[in-house]
Amino acid sequence: MEKFNTELIVNYISEGKITINEFCKRCKISHEVFAKILNNKFNFRLNALLKIAKVLNKNVCDLFIDAN
């Protein structure tokens, strides 16, 4: 089963010394979607992942890790 690579997001926030609010603004996602991603819940629109990948300068595939 796949999981989100939340470490990429957490590192981006901490290394950039930005707030969660600022990250959400940069990605143009809601705090609710942000929380779902950090909790590995998949019930949100996929375009949110595209937005996050663009801000992180990563491929969408990099946002996933194999949980096995």
Buried (B, 14 or more C-beta within 10 A) or exposed (E): EEEBBBEBBEEBBEEEEBEEEEBBEBBEBEEEBBEBBEEEEEEBEEEBBEBBBEBBEBEEEEBEEEEE
